[in-house]
Amino acid sequence: MKKIYFLLAMLILTVSSAWGQSITAQLVSGYGDPLTLTQFKALAGTSGRFAFVASSNTAADNAPRCDHWCKFTSTHNTTTLDEDALFFLEEGTGSQAGQYRVKRSSDNKYVQTSTSATSFVASGGSYFKLVNRNPNDATKAVTGDKSISFEDPSNSSMHYNANAVKYNNGAGAWTTYAVFGPFYVVTINCIDIATSETFQTQTIIVTDGTTVNAPEIAFYTTEGGSVTVDGADAELNVYYTQLASVNVTYELYESDGTTLVTSTVVEQELNSDVNIPDSFKKIKSSMEANDYEYSTEGTIGTEDCTIKVTRTLKPDTYVPALPAHYMIATGDAANTMIPATSADDNDHWYVITQSRNGESAIYNKATYTSKVYRASTSVNAASLNNKPIAGNEKYLVRFIEKETGLYYIQFADGNYISSGLKTAQTVYNAGTYAFYNTVAEGTTFGWNKDTNEGERVDNNGAGNDLSFWGSGLNTATSGNNVWTIYPVEFISTVPVAMTLTDVYGTVYNGTYWTEWNGSETALPSVAYGVTYSNAVFSDEGGYSLTADIQFPFPISNETVKNATTIQSSLGESKWYANEDGKLKANNKSHTNPTAANQNNWNWYIYPEFNDGMFTFKLYNIGAQKYIPTVTATGVNTETELSTEAGSYQFKEVRANEGGFYQASTGKFLTINTSGENQNIWLWTATGGHMGSTMSFPEAIRLANMRITDAGWGTFYAPFAVAIPEGVKAYTGTLITESETPWIRMDELTEGVIPANTGVVVAKKVEGEPFEADLEPKNPQPNEAAVASCYTGNIYDYNITVETGDYLLQKQNDVVGWYKVEGDGFTLAPNRCYLSKDDVPAPNQSRTFFGFAPDDATGISSIATEAKTKADGKYMVNGQIVVVKAGKAYYMNGTEVK
């Protein structure tokens, strides 16, 4: 149907001017006047048929009888728009009285218009007023001097053009006139000549004098017939003969859609259903008809036709269903080949190898033109061990038994080996082969085409294709015709050898099993809260992982001690060793360490790595003992620290919170109150007990500051401290621009030594020693470090100062920075030194850097030049120390080696 349908624009056919004159000559209303239904009935005449129904609420007149129909055309465009459309009007009631809806006879739908488009709706529809119009352009006024226009009831200047679109001030140019009947109904009865039954009836509406011929009906023939309408409805009986059969060509294709397997022609009744020939269901194959699914394209009508049939092996018919995992192929060679029994039989896959020029596996190149190949000797059963299946399907084969002793050989990607040793996409194109032991119970196999008397399968060496060479039963155990098969086992995970390195350089080696994918998603979960960086995976020679590991708390080893506190979430209770060596916890308000017992609140955590699992030993620094393996439970249980360490895992207790878990008891270390001197005991942590969840704040430490009676010392702390009364603190700046390099002293005048800032400290009154344990300065956070050329000991234990570094010493009455000779010194906590790495290269040969105050200090007693004295080392108090072999000496509290 055409898209443009409005009643005005639904030009059915170009009507002769006689029709138009016979109507418009009777129009008595004036120009622009509305026309009523009574006027139209009168205009139709007593002998004619009515053009419009009487009213929308009169059931009899609403029936779509032919005497109510009329056609519409436009004077603006006399082109026929729809020759088949007839319409009738329904008069509105109430507020729509004197207005009309237009209904199409073909489907009883109403015209619905807008300013830009027209459609037909099943109910409702637009209302119109009918008025007389006088065309502006007389040359287009085929209906004489008066026509009918459809007007918008709400706007008398708005009319509808031939396309049923509103047109402003369209007086005449867009007029429409009605072509009245009589229209007559021709009923055509289509009769089957064989049965005398009417199998179809058609109704056609035509004008008087029209000749109606017998219609053509698919799948039937007729000698025809006709009837001419002469002032009355008519009936036409036509006799038809049904066609007998057509020739149908069936073409069978494989599932790739390109390979024509065969075709056949059958005679079939017209309009019959597609019927796949039985010959298609078993073609040169032992596969039964129900092994395939069939789809068809095309229909059978009354003419010869072609039906395309495509067959696909059903999912349960030898279409490989491999797991998405890995394979193990390094077992012993098989002495028996076992055929697969179904598509999902994954227990009977093999790697076929041959040892000419080195053992290697066969594989398909999947080009369907090249022969099956032998891989290079780098690909054999052992090299495929623990490899993913994905990407290696071409090396795996299984045997599908066609008949006794003969097999199809299928690769794990679904392809087969053809009879010409090429890759075949389907079992239809697959070859059949005998595959048998060359000697009883041996691990060597012969491989022949069609039977064990047929051509033998040979090879041309590693990296070449397979071929046939010789024939007959093979009874050899070596040679180019002898093959070996290795069973393949599928596994869900593979072992990964991992090497993990922590921040202190401790190396942990172990193995974990994972679904390998070559990315960080394969990282092991060795402890709750552990993170990794710099992860490098490799599958060369087996799977391996190297990575840096970061623990969720400070850790220690035998040479690097990193103290931390251990705190439960319940009351922020910190764990400590009391004076009796018992394990206790105080909540936040009761945690009050002193300089004397501060280390009783501090812990070393030692990781151990076994069988892919980290466990931890918890060592109390003050008590110098471990938390042992705890056996008793309950809130009143006391745990005494021990020289024997318990082994604890760090596991998740509640969402995103971890705690120390004792695997031997299946319970967590916990407290259940948040007061003072609480026992720590074992708990199941059901529901995630807060007392089992751990955090690790900075270790409780006081920083020791010591100034000798020489009046000088060094200081460094990981937190800010207030400068004690009577002490001055100076940062250092290395000055290398002068002829004699030196270190400038800059006094800190704000009363604070910032965190992580190395300083030289001095007594305001010389000659008086000074020593104190300094608390962190509140409020937190501590002030940021400031620039200084000194490097500090950040640990709570002695460290070694390397040969070539510089220590603050007094030699020959001169205090300055002297180069460490020999094996070096140990440096106490909270002290600093001048690292050789911070001295520019041209000055690293210097054995002494003097220092002097800036203009602000007013200190002038320290020289910038060293006095020499042979074979001596001096403490800052001026005492000379001679180093003798085998004897230990101490300088400034540190051992001289």
C-alpha positions in Angstrom: 0.0 0.0 0.0 1.2 3.5 -0.6 2.3 5.5 2.3 0.0 8.5 1.5 -3.5 7.7 2.3 -5.7 10.6 3.6 -9.2 10.5 2.3 -8.7 13.7 0.4 -5.4 12.5 -1.0 -6.5 8.9 -1.5 -7.0 9.4 -5.1 -8.6 6.3 -6.3 -8.8 6.9 -10.0 -9.2 9.9 -12.3 -12.9 10.2 -12.8 -14.5 11.6 -15.9 -15.9 15.1 -15.9 -19.3 13.6 -16.4 -19.3 12.2 -12.9 -18.1 15.5 -11.5 -20.7 17.5 -13.5 -23.5 15.3 -12.4 -22.7 16.0 -8.8 -21.6 19.6 -8.7 -24.5 20.7 -10.9 -26.9 19.8 -8.0 -24.9 21.7 -5.4 -27.1 24.5 -4.2 -25.2 25.8 -1.2 -23.2 28.9 -1.6 -19.4 29.2 -1.7 -17.8 28.2 1.6 -21.1 26.9 3.1 -21.1 23.6 4.9 -22.9 20.7 3.3 -25.2 18.6 5.4 -25.9 15.0 5.2 -29.5 15.7 4.0 -28.1 17.7 1.1 -25.9 14.9 0.0 -28.6 12.3 0.2 -30.8 14.6 -2.0 -27.9 15.1 -4.4 -27.5 11.3 -4.8 -31.0 11.0 -6.2 -33.7 8.5 -5.7 -32.4 6.1 -8.2 -28.7 6.3 -7.1 -26.9 4.9 -4.1 -26.1 6.9 -1.1 -22.7 8.4 -0.8 -22.6 8.6 3.0 -24.1 6.8 6.0 -26.9 8.4 7.8 -25.2 8.8 11.3 -22.5 7.1 13.4 -25.1 5.7 15.9 -27.3 4.0 13.3 -26.2 0.4 13.3 -27.7 -0.4 9.9 -26.1 2.5 8.2 -22.7 1.8 9.9 -22.4 -1.5 8.1 -19.9 -1.2 5.3 -22.3 -1.9 2.5 -21.3 -1.0 -1.0 -24.1 1.6 -1.4 -22.5 3.7 1.3 -19.1 3.9 -0.5 -17.6 6.7 -2.4 -14.3 7.6 -3.9 -12.4 10.9 -3.4 -10.0 12.7 -5.7 -8.4 16.1 -5.7 -8.6 19.0 -8.2 -5.1 19.9 -7.2 -3.6 16.6 -8.3 -5.6 14.5 -10.6 -3.1 11.6 -10.5 -4.7 8.4 -9.2 -3.3 7.6 -5.8 -5.1 4.4 -4.9 -7.4 2.8 -7.3 -8.7 0.2 -4.8 -9.7 2.4 -1.9 -13.3 3.2 -1.2 -14.5 5.2 1.8 -17.7 6.1 3.6 -18.4 8.8 6.2 -19.7 8.5 9.7 -21.5 11.6 11.1 -20.6 12.6 14.6 -23.0 13.3 17.5 -23.1 15.8 20.3 -20.3 18.4 19.9 -19.2 16.6 16.6 -22.7 16.9 15.0 -22.3 18.1 11.4 -18.7 16.7 11.3 -17.6 13.4 9.7 -15.0 10.7 10.2 -13.8 8.9 7.1 -13.5 5.1 7.1 -11.6 3.0 4.6 -13.6 0.1 3.2 -10.7 -2.3 2.8 -9.9 -2.6 6.6 -12.5 -0.4 8.3 -9.8 1.9 9.6 -10.3 5.7 10.1 -8.3 8.6 8.7 -6.1 10.3 11.4 -4.4 13.5 10.3 -1.9 16.0 11.6 -0.1 19.0 10.3 2.6 16.8 8.7 1.4 13.2 8.3 -1.6 11.0 7.9 -2.2 7.5 9.2 -5.1 5.1 9.6 -6.3 3.9 13.0 -8.5 1.1 14.1 -10.7 3.4 16.1 -11.2 7.1 16.6 -9.9 9.1 13.7 -10.1 12.8 12.8 -13.4 14.8 12.4 -13.9 17.1 9.4 -16.4 19.6 8.1 -17.6 19.4 4.5 -17.9 22.7 2.7 -18.3 23.9 -0.9 -15.2 25.4 -2.5 -14.6 27.3 -5.8 -11.1 26.5 -7.2 -8.8 29.5 -7.7 -7.3 27.8 -10.7 -10.1 27.1 -13.1 -7.8 25.0 -15.3 -7.6 22.4 -12.6 -11.3 22.5 -11.7 -12.3 19.3 -13.3 -15.5 19.2 -11.3 -16.9 22.5 -12.6 -17.5 25.6 -10.6 -18.0 23.9 -7.2 -16.1 21.2 -5.3 -16.1 19.7 -1.8 -13.3 20.7 0.7 -12.5 19.1 4.0 -12.1 21.8 6.6 -10.5 21.7 10.1 -13.6 22.1 12.4 -11.6 24.3 14.7 -10.2 26.6 12.0 -12.2 27.5 8.9 -9.1 28.7 7.1 -7.3 25.4 7.5 -8.0 22.8 4.9 -6.4 19.5 3.8 -4.4 19.1 0.6 -4.2 16.1 -1.6 -1.6 14.6 0.7 -3.9 15.0 3.7 -1.6 17.6 5.2 -3.1 20.8 6.6 -2.9 23.7 4.2 -3.7 27.3 5.2 -6.1 29.4 3.1 -6.4 26.6 0.5 -9.7 27.9 -0.9 -10.1 25.9 -4.1 -6.4 25.0 -4.8 -6.8 22.0 -2.5 -10.4 21.1 -3.0 -11.7 17.6 -3.1 -14.7 16.2 -4.7 -16.6 12.9 -4.2 -17.3 10.4 -6.9 -20.5 8.6 -6.0 -21.7 5.1 -7.0 -23.2 3.1 -8.1 -20.5 0.6 -7.3 -21.3 -3.1 -7.6 -20.0 -6.2 -5.9 -18.7 -9.1 -8.0 -18.4 -12.4 -6.0 -15.9 -14.9 -7.5 -16.3 -18.5 -6.4 -13.1 -20.6 -7.0 -14.1 -24.3 -7.4 -11.8 -27.3 -7.4 -12.9 -29.2 -10.5 -11.9 -32.6 -9.0 -13.9 -32.2 -5.8 -16.5 -29.6 -6.9 -15.7 -27.8 -3.6 -15.3 -24.0 -3.4 -11.8 -23.6 -1.9 -11.7 -19.8 -2.1 -14.1 -16.9 -2.4 -13.1 -13.4 -3.6 -15.2 -10.2 -3.5 -14.4 -7.3 -5.9 -16.0 -3.9 -6.0 -16.3 -2.4 -9.4 -18.1 0.3 -11.4 -20.9 -0.4 -13.8 -19.7 -1.9 -17.1 -16.6 -3.5 -15.7 -15.5 -6.9 -17.0 -14.1 -9.1 -14.3 -11.8 -12.1 -15.3 -10.9 -15.2 -13.4 -8.0 -14.5 -11.0 -4.8 -16.5 -11.1 -4.3 -18.7 -8.1 -0.9 -20.2 -7.2 -0.6 -23.9 -7.6 -3.7 -24.1 -9.8 -4.6 -23.9 -13.5 -7.9 -22.8 -15.1 -9.4 -22.3 -18.5 -10.6 -18.9 -17.2 -14.0 -17.2 -17.3 -15.3 -13.6 -17.0 -18.4 -11.6 -16.1 -19.5 -8.0 -17.1 -21.3 -5.9 -14.5 -24.5 -4.5 -15.9 -26.4 -2.4 -13.3 -26.4 -5.0 -10.6 -24.2 -7.1 -8.3 -22.7 -10.2 -10.1 -21.4 -13.6 -9.4 -18.7 -15.6 -11.2 -18.0 -19.3 -10.8 -14.5 -20.4 -12.0 -13.2 -24.0 -12.0 -9.6 -24.8 -11.2 -7.3 -27.8 -11.5 -4.6 -28.4 -8.8 -1.1 -29.1 -10.2 0.3 -32.5 -9.4 4.1 -32.3 -8.6 7.3 -30.4 -9.1 11.0 -31.5 -9.3 12.9 -30.6 -6.2 16.8 -30.6 -6.3 18.2 -31.2 -2.8 21.8 -30.1 -2.3 23.7 -31.3 0.8 26.4 -29.1 2.4 28.7 -29.5 5.4 28.5 -27.1 8.3 31.2 -24.8 6.9 28.6 -23.8 4.2 31.1 -24.1 1.3 31.6 -27.8 0.7 28.9 -29.4 -1.5 28.8 -33.0 -0.5 26.2 -34.3 -3.0 22.9 -33.5 -4.6 19.8 -35.4 -5.7 16.5 -34.7 -7.6 13.2 -36.0 -6.4 9.6 -35.5 -7.6 7.4 -34.0 -4.9 3.9 -32.7 -4.6 3.6 -29.0 -5.0 3.3 -27.0 -1.8 4.5 -30.0 0.1 6.9 -30.0 3.1 10.7 -30.2 2.7 11.6 -33.9 3.0 15.4 -34.6 3.3 16.2 -37.7 1.3 17.3 -40.7 3.3 20.4 -41.0 1.1 21.7 -37.8 2.7 21.6 -39.3 6.2 24.3 -41.9 5.7 27.0 -41.1 3.2 30.3 -43.0 3.1 30.5 -43.0 6.9 29.7 -45.2 9.8 27.9 -42.2 11.5 24.2 -42.8 11.9 21.5 -40.4 10.8 20.9 -39.2 14.4 24.5 -38.1 14.7 23.7 -35.0 12.7 21.5 -32.0 12.9 20.0 -30.7 9.6 18.9 -27.3 8.5 17.2 -26.3 5.3 16.8 -23.2 3.1 14.0 -22.8 0.5 10.4 -23.8 0.2 8.5 -26.0 -2.2 5.7 -24.3 -4.3 4.3 -24.9 -7.7 7.5 -24.7 -9.7 10.7 -26.7 -9.8 13.0 -25.6 -7.0 16.3 -26.2 -5.1 16.5 -26.9 -1.4 19.8 -26.3 0.4 20.4 -28.8 3.2 23.2 -28.2 5.7 24.3 -30.9 8.2 26.2 -30.4 11.4 27.5 -33.0 13.8 25.5 -32.8 17.0 27.2 -31.5 20.1 27.3 -34.9 21.6 28.8 -36.5 18.5 32.6 -36.3 18.6 32.7 -32.5 18.8 35.5 -32.1 21.4 34.4 -30.8 24.7 37.7 -30.0 26.4 38.0 -28.5 29.8 39.5 -25.0 30.0 42.6 -26.2 31.9 46.0 -27.7 31.4 47.5 -31.0 30.3 50.1 -33.4 31.6 51.8 -35.5 28.9 55.1 -36.6 30.6 54.0 -40.0 31.7 55.2 -43.3 30.3 54.5 -44.1 26.7 51.3 -46.1 26.3 51.3 -49.8 25.3 47.6 -49.7 24.4 45.6 -47.3 22.4 42.0 -46.9 23.8 39.5 -45.2 21.4 37.2 -42.4 22.6 33.6 -43.4 23.2 31.9 -40.0 23.1 32.4 -36.3 22.4 33.1 -35.5 26.1 35.4 -38.5 26.5 38.5 -36.6 27.7 40.3 -39.6 29.1 41.7 -40.9 25.8 43.7 -38.1 24.3 47.3 -38.7 23.1 50.4 -37.1 21.7 51.7 -39.0 18.7 55.5 -38.8 18.3 58.2 -40.2 16.0 61.9 -40.3 16.8 63.5 -39.7 13.4 65.9 -36.8 13.9 64.8 -36.5 17.5 61.4 -37.3 19.0 58.7 -34.8 18.3 54.9 -34.6 18.0 52.6 -34.5 14.9 50.1 -31.6 14.5 47.7 -30.2 12.0 48.4 -27.0 10.2 44.6 -26.3 9.8 45.0 -25.1 6.2 43.1 -28.1 4.7 45.6 -28.1 1.8 48.9 -29.0 3.6 49.6 -32.4 5.0 49.8 -33.2 8.7 53.2 -32.1 10.0 55.8 -33.2 12.5 56.9 -30.4 14.8 60.5 -29.5 15.5 62.2 -31.5 18.2 61.5 -28.7 20.7 57.9 -29.8 20.8 57.5 -33.3 22.3 55.3 -34.8 25.0 57.6 -33.5 27.7 57.5 -29.9 26.4 53.7 -30.0 26.5 53.6 -30.9 30.2 51.6 -28.4 32.3 50.8 -26.3 29.2 47.3 -24.8 28.7 45.1 -26.8 26.4 44.1 -23.6 24.6 46.6 -23.0 21.8 47.9 -26.6 21.9 44.8 -28.5 20.7 46.5 -29.2 17.4 49.0 -31.6 19.1 46.3 -33.7 20.8 44.6 -36.6 19.0 42.1 -39.3 19.8 40.9 -42.3 17.9 37.2 -42.8 16.9 36.5 -46.4 15.9 34.7 -46.8 12.6 34.8 -50.5 12.6 36.9 -53.2 14.2 40.6 -52.2 13.8 39.9 -49.0 11.8 39.7 -45.5 13.2 39.2 -41.9 12.4 42.0 -39.8 14.0 40.7 -36.5 15.3 42.6 -33.5 16.7 41.4 -31.7 19.8 40.4 -28.7 17.7 37.8 -30.9 16.0 39.6 -31.5 12.7 40.4 -35.0 11.4 43.2 -36.5 9.3 42.1 -37.1 5.8 42.9 -40.2 3.7 45.7 -38.2 2.1 47.2 -37.2 5.5 45.9 -33.7 5.2 43.7 -31.9 7.7 40.0 -32.6 7.2 37.2 -30.5 8.7 34.6 -33.2 9.0 34.3 -36.8 9.6 32.9 -37.3 6.1 36.3 -36.1 4.7 38.3 -38.1 7.3 40.4 -41.1 6.3 40.3 -44.4 8.1 43.5 -45.9 9.6 44.6 -49.0 11.3 46.6 -48.3 14.4 48.1 -51.2 16.2 51.0 -52.5 18.4 54.0 -53.6 16.4 54.9 -56.1 19.1 52.7 -57.5 21.8 52.4 -55.3 24.9 55.0 -53.0 23.5 55.0 -49.2 23.3 55.6 -49.0 19.5 52.8 -48.7 17.0 52.2 -49.1 13.3 50.0 -46.8 11.3 48.4 -47.9 8.0 45.8 -46.5 5.7 42.5 -48.4 5.5 43.8 -51.7 6.8 46.9 -53.0 8.5 47.9 -54.3 5.0 47.6 -50.9 3.5 50.1 -48.1 3.0 52.2 -47.3 6.1 52.3 -43.8 7.5 55.9 -42.6 7.3 57.5 -39.3 8.1 60.2 -37.1 6.6 61.9 -36.0 9.8 61.2 -33.4 12.3 59.7 -30.2 10.8 58.3 -32.0 7.7 55.0 -33.4 6.6 53.8 -37.0 6.9 53.8 -39.4 3.9 53.1 -43.0 3.0 56.1 -45.4 2.6 55.8 -49.1 2.2 52.8 -51.3 3.0 51.8 -54.3 5.0 51.8 -55.1 8.7 54.5 -53.4 10.7 56.3 -55.6 13.2 59.4 -53.3 13.8 60.3 -51.5 17.0 62.3 -48.8 15.4 62.4 -47.0 12.1 60.5 -44.3 10.2 57.2 -46.3 10.3 57.2 -46.7 14.0 55.3 -44.4 16.3 54.8 -43.7 20.0 51.8 -42.4 21.9 51.7 -40.6 25.2 48.5 -40.4 27.2 47.4 -36.9 28.1 45.8 -36.1 31.4 43.9 -32.8 32.0 44.4 -30.9 35.2 42.8 -27.8 36.6 45.9 -26.0 37.9 49.6 -26.1 37.4 52.6 -25.8 39.8 54.3 -22.4 39.8 57.8 -22.1 41.4 57.9 -18.7 43.1 60.7 -16.6 44.4 59.5 -13.8 46.7 61.8 -11.0 48.0 60.8 -8.7 50.9 62.0 -5.1 51.5 65.1 -6.3 53.4 66.2 -8.7 50.6 65.1 -11.9 52.3 64.3 -14.4 49.7 61.4 -17.0 50.0 61.2 -19.9 47.7 58.1 -22.1 47.3 55.5 -23.6 45.0 51.9 -22.9 44.5 49.2 -24.3 42.2 47.2 -21.9 40.1 45.2 -21.6 36.9 48.1 -20.1 34.9 47.2 -17.1 32.7 50.5 -15.2 32.6 49.3 -12.2 34.5 49.0 -11.0 38.1 45.7 -12.7 38.6 47.7 -15.8 39.0 49.5 -14.5 42.0 49.4 -16.8 45.1 47.4 -16.0 48.2 50.1 -16.8 50.7 48.9 -14.6 53.5 46.0 -12.2 54.2 46.9 -8.6 53.4 50.1 -9.5 51.4 50.7 -7.4 48.3 53.1 -7.9 45.4 55.0 -5.7 43.0 57.5 -6.2 40.2 55.8 -9.6 39.4 57.5 -11.4 36.5 56.0 -14.7 35.2 57.6 -17.1 32.9 56.6 -20.4 31.3 60.0 -21.3 30.0 61.0 -24.7 31.3 58.0 -24.7 33.7 56.0 -22.0 35.3 57.8 -19.6 37.6 57.1 -16.3 39.3 59.5 -13.7 40.8 58.0 -10.9 42.8 58.6 -8.4 45.6 56.4 -9.1 48.5 55.0 -6.5 51.0 53.5 -7.6 54.3 50.7 -5.8 56.0 52.9 -5.1 59.0 56.6 -4.4 59.7 58.7 -7.6 59.5 62.2 -8.5 60.8 64.9 -11.1 60.0 68.1 -12.2 61.7 70.1 -9.1 60.7 67.4 -6.4 60.2 65.1 -5.7 63.1 62.0 -3.6 62.5 60.0 -3.0 65.6 56.2 -2.5 65.6 53.4 -2.6 68.1 50.5 -5.1 67.9 47.1 -3.6 68.6 43.7 -5.2 68.7 40.7 -3.3 67.4 38.9 -3.8 70.7 39.7 -0.7 72.7 42.9 -0.1 70.6 44.5 -2.5 73.1 48.2 -2.8 72.7 50.0 -6.1 73.5 53.0 -6.2 75.8 55.0 -8.3 78.2 54.6 -7.5 81.8 57.3 -7.7 84.4 56.6 -11.4 85.0 57.0 -12.2 81.3 53.2 -12.8 80.8 51.4 -11.8 77.6 49.0 -8.9 78.3 47.2 -6.1 76.7 46.2 -2.6 77.8 43.6 -0.4 76.1 44.3 3.0 74.7 43.7 4.9 78.0 46.0 2.6 80.0 48.9 2.2 77.5 51.8 4.0 79.3 55.3 2.7 78.5 58.3 4.3 80.1 61.9 4.7 79.1 62.7 1.6 81.1 60.1 -0.7 79.7 59.4 0.7 76.3 60.6 -2.4 74.5 58.1 -4.5 76.4 55.5 -3.0 74.1 57.4 -3.5 70.9 57.6 -6.7 68.8 59.6 -8.2 66.0 57.6 -10.3 63.5 59.6 -13.0 61.8 58.1 -14.6 58.6 58.6 -18.2 57.6 57.7 -19.7 54.3 56.8 -23.4 53.9 54.7 -25.3 51.3 53.5 -22.1 49.8 52.3 -20.7 53.2 53.7 -17.9 55.3 53.6 -18.3 59.1 54.9 -15.8 61.6 56.8 -15.8 64.9 56.0 -13.0 67.3 59.0 -11.9 69.4 58.7 -9.4 72.3 61.8 -7.2 72.3 61.8 -6.3 76.0 61.2 -9.8 77.3 63.3 -11.3 74.5 60.8 -14.2 74.2 58.2 -15.4 71.8 54.4 -16.0 72.0 54.4 -19.8 72.2 51.9 -22.3 70.8 48.9 -21.7 73.0 46.7 -24.6 74.0 44.4 -23.3 76.8 41.5 -21.1 76.0 39.2 -18.7 78.0 39.2 -15.2 79.3 41.2 -16.1 82.4 43.9 -17.9 80.6 47.4 -16.5 81.1 50.0 -17.0 78.4 53.7 -17.0 79.5 56.1 -15.9 76.8 58.6 -18.6 75.8 62.0 -19.1 74.1 60.1 -21.5 71.9 58.0 -19.7 69.2 54.5 -20.6 68.2 53.7 -20.5 64.5 50.9 -18.2 63.4 49.2 -17.5 60.1 47.8 -14.1 59.4 44.2 -14.6 58.2 41.1 -12.6 57.6 39.0 -12.3 60.7 36.3 -10.0 59.4 35.9 -8.0 56.2 39.2 -6.4 55.3 40.7 -7.1 58.8 43.2 -9.8 59.7 44.4 -11.5 62.8 47.0 -14.1 64.0 45.6 -17.6 63.5 46.9 -20.7 65.1 46.3 -23.6 62.7 46.9 -26.3 65.2 43.9 -25.2 67.2 41.9 -23.4 64.5 41.6 -20.3 66.6 42.7 -16.7 66.7 44.7 -14.8 69.4 42.3 -12.4 70.9 41.2 -10.3 73.9 37.5 -9.9 74.8 37.6 -6.7 77.0 39.3 -3.4 76.5 40.6 -2.6 80.0 44.0 -2.8 81.7 46.3 -5.9 82.0 44.0 -8.1 80.0 44.8 -11.7 79.2 45.3 -12.7 75.5 43.8 -16.1 74.7 42.4 -18.2 71.9 39.0 -17.6 70.3 37.2 -18.9 67.3 36.5 -15.4 66.1 33.0 -16.4 65.1 31.4 -13.4 63.5 34.7 -11.6 63.5 35.5 -10.8 67.1 37.1 -7.3 67.3 39.6 -8.5 69.8 41.0 -10.8 67.1 41.6 -8.1 64.5 45.1 -6.7 64.5 46.7 -3.4 63.4 50.3 -2.4 63.6 51.0 1.2 64.7 54.5 2.6 64.8 56.7 1.0 67.5 56.7 2.6 70.8 60.2 4.2 71.1 62.0 6.9 72.9 65.0 8.5 71.2 68.3 8.5 73.1 70.4 11.7 72.9 73.9 11.7 74.3 76.5 14.5 74.4 80.0 13.6 75.7 82.0 15.7 78.0 83.7 17.1 74.9 80.5 18.9 74.4 79.4 17.3 71.1 77.3 14.5 69.7 74.9 13.4 66.9 71.2 12.7 66.9 68.6 11.2 64.5 65.0 10.0 65.2 62.1 8.8 63.1 59.9 11.3 64.9 60.2 14.9 66.0 61.5 15.7 69.4 61.7 18.9 71.4 65.3 20.3 71.8 66.2 19.8 75.5 67.0 22.8 77.7 70.7 23.7 77.4 71.2 21.9 74.1 71.7 23.4 70.6 71.1 21.4 67.4 72.6 22.1 64.0 71.9 20.7 60.5 74.8 20.3 58.2 75.5 21.6 54.6 78.6 20.3 52.8 80.4 23.2 51.2 82.7 22.1 48.4 83.2 25.3 46.5 86.1 26.5 48.7 89.7 25.3 48.4 89.3 23.4 51.7 85.8 21.8 51.7 83.9 22.1 55.0 80.5 21.6 56.6 78.4 24.6 57.5 76.4 24.4 60.7 72.8 25.8 60.7 71.2 26.1 64.0 67.6 24.9 64.5 65.9 27.8 66.3 62.3 26.7 66.5 62.9 24.4 69.5 62.2 21.2 67.5 64.4 18.6 65.7 62.1 17.4 62.9 61.6 13.7 62.2 64.2 12.0 60.0 66.7 14.9 60.2 70.3 14.3 61.1 71.8 16.9 63.4 75.0 17.7 65.5 74.0 18.6 69.1 76.1 20.6 71.6 75.8 21.6 75.2 75.5 25.4 75.7 77.9 24.9 78.6 81.0 23.0 77.4 82.4 20.2 79.4 79.2 18.9 80.8 78.0 15.6 79.4 74.3 15.1 78.6 72.0 12.1 78.0 68.2 11.7 77.9 65.5 9.5 76.3 63.3 11.9 74.4 59.6 11.3 73.7 57.9 12.1 70.4 56.8 15.7 70.3 53.0 16.2 70.2 50.9 16.9 68.5 51.1 14.4 65.7 51.8 14.2 62.8 55.5 15.1 63.3 57.1 17.9 61.5 58.6 17.0 58.1 62.3 16.5 57.8 64.6 19.4 56.8 67.6 19.3 54.6 70.8 18.0 56.2 73.8 16.2 54.8 73.9 13.6 57.6 72.5 10.1 57.3 70.8 8.6 60.5 70.4 5.1 62.0 66.6 4.6 61.6 66.7 1.3 63.4 66.5 0.5 67.1 69.8 -1.6 67.0 73.3 -0.9 65.9 74.3 -0.7 62.3 77.6 -0.9 60.6 79.2 2.3 59.1 81.2 1.2 56.1 84.8 2.0 55.3 85.0 5.4 53.7 82.0 6.9 55.6 82.7 9.7 58.0 82.1 9.8 61.8 82.1 12.7 64.2 85.3 12.3 66.2 87.8 14.4 68.1 91.4 13.7 67.1 94.4 15.8 68.2 92.0 18.2 69.9 90.0 18.8 66.7 86.4 17.8 66.5 85.2 17.0 62.9 84.1 14.3 60.5 86.9 11.7 60.1 86.9 9.0 57.4 86.4 5.5 58.8 89.5 3.3 58.1 89.8 -0.4 58.2 86.7 -2.5 58.8 84.5 0.3 60.1 82.5 1.0 63.2 79.1 0.2 64.5 76.7 3.1 65.0 74.2 3.2 67.8 70.5 4.0 67.3 69.5 7.7 67.1 73.0 8.6 65.8 74.0 9.9 62.4 77.1 10.0 60.1 78.3 11.5 56.9 77.9 8.9 54.1 80.6 8.7 51.5 77.8 8.5 48.9 76.8 12.1 49.8 80.3 13.4 49.2 81.0 14.6 45.6 83.4 12.4 43.8 86.4 14.9 43.7 86.3 15.1 47.5 85.8 11.5 48.4 89.6 11.0 49.0 89.6 13.5 51.8 90.1 12.0 55.2 88.6 15.0 57.2 85.8 17.5 56.9 85.9 20.3 59.4 82.8 22.3 60.2 82.2 25.8 61.3 79.2 27.7 62.5 77.2 30.1 60.3 77.1 33.8 61.2 74.1 33.2 63.5 75.7 30.7 65.9 78.7 32.6 67.2 80.5 29.4 67.8 84.1 29.6 67.0 85.8 27.0 69.0 85.7 24.3 66.3 88.5 24.3 63.7 88.1 23.6 60.1 91.5 21.9 59.8 92.6 18.7 61.4 95.8 18.1 63.4 97.4 14.8 62.8 98.8 12.2 65.1 100.1 9.0 63.8 98.4 5.6 64.2 95.6 6.8 66.4 91.8 7.0 66.5 90.1 9.3 69.0 86.8 9.6 70.6 85.3 13.1 70.8 86.6 13.4 74.4 90.1 13.4 73.0 91.2 10.0 74.3 93.4 8.2 71.8 92.6 4.5 71.0 95.2 2.3 69.4 93.7 -0.6 67.5 95.5 -3.9 68.2 94.8 -7.2 66.6 92.5 -9.5 68.5 91.4 -6.9 71.1 88.1 -4.9 71.1 88.0 -1.2 71.9 85.0 1.1 72.2 84.7 4.7 71.1 81.7 6.8 72.1 79.9 3.7 73.2 80.6 1.9 69.9 83.1 -0.9 69.2 86.3 0.0 67.3 87.2 -2.9 65.0 
